[in-house]
């Protein structure tokens, strides 16, 4: 099995079926020595939450949610 230029590999269908992995299933990578195990994720995907937490308080412009939404919609 080869790793693509994007770092992706395909989990064979028989393994996905055996572990009931469906498209959208969350997995984690566990490094053990020089090997990697792929296991079902134990926590929901928190990537979005981590991004928001990292950005919280970084803005230098104070705007209300309505003002931000008007900008994203192109309202004038």
C-alpha positions as CSV (number, residue, x, y, z in Angstrom):
1,X,0.0,0.0,0.0
2,X,1.4,3.4,-0.9
3,X,1.0,6.8,0.8
4,X,-0.3,9.5,-1.6
5,X,1.4,12.8,-2.0
6,X,-1.3,14.2,0.4
7,X,-0.3,11.6,3.0
8,X,-3.4,9.5,2.5
9,X,-3.8,5.7,2.5
10,X,-6.8,3.6,1.7
11,X,-8.1,1.3,4.5
12,X,-9.0,-2.0,2.7
13,X,-12.8,-2.6,2.5
14,X,-12.6,-5.9,4.5
15,X,-11.0,-4.1,7.4
16,X,-13.5,-1.2,7.2
17,X,-16.3,-3.7,7.2
18,X,-14.9,-5.7,10.1
19,X,-14.6,-2.6,12.2
20,X,-17.8,-1.0,10.9
21,X,-15.9,2.1,9.7
22,X,-18.2,4.2,7.5
23,X,-17.4,7.3,5.5
24,X,-17.1,10.1,8.1
25,X,-16.0,7.8,10.9
26,X,-13.5,9.5,13.2
27,X,-10.2,7.7,13.9
28,X,-7.0,8.4,15.9
29,X,-3.5,7.4,15.1
30,X,-1.5,5.8,18.0
31,X,2.2,5.5,17.6
32,X,3.8,2.4,19.2
33,X,7.5,2.2,18.6
34,X,8.0,2.4,14.9
35,X,4.4,1.3,14.1
36,X,1.1,3.1,13.9
37,X,-2.3,1.8,15.0
38,X,-5.5,3.3,13.6
39,X,-8.3,3.2,16.3
40,X,-11.8,4.5,16.5
41,X,-11.7,8.1,18.0
42,X,-12.6,8.2,21.7
43,X,-13.7,11.9,21.6
44,X,-15.6,13.9,19.0
45,X,-13.6,15.9,16.5
46,X,-12.5,19.0,18.4
47,X,-10.5,20.6,15.7
48,X,-12.9,23.4,15.1
49,X,-13.1,24.1,18.9
50,X,-9.3,24.2,19.1
51,X,-9.1,26.7,16.2
52,X,-11.7,29.0,17.8
53,X,-10.0,28.8,21.2
54,X,-6.6,29.7,19.6
55,X,-8.2,32.7,17.8
56,X,-10.3,33.9,20.7
57,X,-9.3,37.4,21.9
58,X,-7.0,38.0,18.9
59,X,-9.2,40.5,17.0
60,X,-8.3,44.1,17.2
61,X,-11.6,45.3,15.7
62,X,-14.8,45.2,17.8
63,X,-17.8,44.2,15.7
64,X,-21.1,42.7,16.6
65,X,-22.2,39.4,15.1
66,X,-24.8,41.3,13.0
67,X,-22.0,43.6,11.6
68,X,-19.8,40.6,10.8
69,X,-22.7,38.7,9.1
70,X,-23.5,41.8,7.1
71,X,-19.9,41.9,5.8
72,X,-19.9,38.3,4.9
73,X,-23.2,38.6,3.0
74,X,-22.1,41.7,1.2
75,X,-24.9,43.8,2.8
76,X,-24.4,47.5,2.8
